[in-house]
């Protein structure tokens, strides 16, 4: 391989570690468990700490195994730089810890992962104003902007109701106003969509989900795409402006978000995620195809009241999803008709597993209002379009016929 040739997505990820050389000819970057890194010359140690030359300081701020994963994710997102964190929520929390100050204002999509919604409540209690809007229409975002707006935050496909944000036009609005645009790409992954194409300055990925893909490691990442002009961001500390402007944001996040906040990814988890990432494209092709087939089966069944999946023509944002994404994702949700107990239905499934993760190789299913969104209350759930009977499905890689039969039999038993 050569860096000069543009290889395909999977080829690039498979062979990325080897481009920088690996100890003893290993095909995978080894797991480096040391938290301390020694130098034969004390001046070099000081130079590394001062950022004058590359190197590792302490395990909380970086590690060779984690660094290899960061480089891999960065290649996926076609970014300038990537940082990895212990979880996806750690990545999101570090952004706000590093970049926001009391008196700032944030505009967020109202269609959010439950823990992200909870985090925003915490941020709002610390002096940062947060407005939730229907981000499927850029006009709602524009109407909420204030002179103190620092960030606009959206998810590509919302979990669990699958609303698709007006990603392109929101990006154009943020560029015009000089506002940092952050996109959570977890539900689409960089295989289906590149947020940098719509002007996102920072991209979040919960590596626990589809990128790791096997439900065996927690992790998160944040990628600077190079699309945002950091000279327009007012909250950069002077000591981080010594680097080139393109590095201001990621430098401050590494220091104030990763180093100070401490949500560091461990090398063992990084290794699991890096190996899982090699088959991301193959798994996404299968899970997206399975999700579409299952959504069509559910939509045609008289016992199902509603199906939410961007791949269906009946979905309100089907056109946007078709325009922007390679496929429509592996997440869907649906509502059973009145009189059918969702717990009885779930208990009749043989393959789909009641569990709360997403992006696993196995199909996982959960009653949303009773579990992961229970804490936020009925009123907030209603504002997000989450019915009390909503069931979320993270579709896996099972044989399509087996998966469809499992749901068909459970519905027939109702």
Secondary structure, 3 states (H helix, E strand, C coil): CCCCCCCCHHHHHHHCHHHHCCHHHCCCCCCCCCCECCCCCHHHHHHHHCCCCCCCCECCCCCHHHHHHHHHHHHHHCCCEEEEECCHHHHHHHHHHHHCCCCCEEEEECCCCHHHHHHHHHHHCCCCEEEEECCCCHHHHHHHCCCCEEEEEEECECCCCCCECCHHHHHHHHHHHCCEEEEECCCCHHHHCCHHHHCCCEEEECCCCCCCCCCCCCCEEEEECCCCCHHHCCCCCHHHCCCCHHHHHHHHHHHHHHHCCCCCCCHHHHHHHHHHHCCHHHHHHHHHHHHHHHHHHHHHCCCEEEEECCCCCCCCCHHHHHHHCCCCCCEEEEEECCCCCHHHHHHHCCCCEECCCCCCCCCEEEECCCCCCCCCCHHHHHHCCCCCCEEEEECCCCCHHHHHHHHHHHHHCC
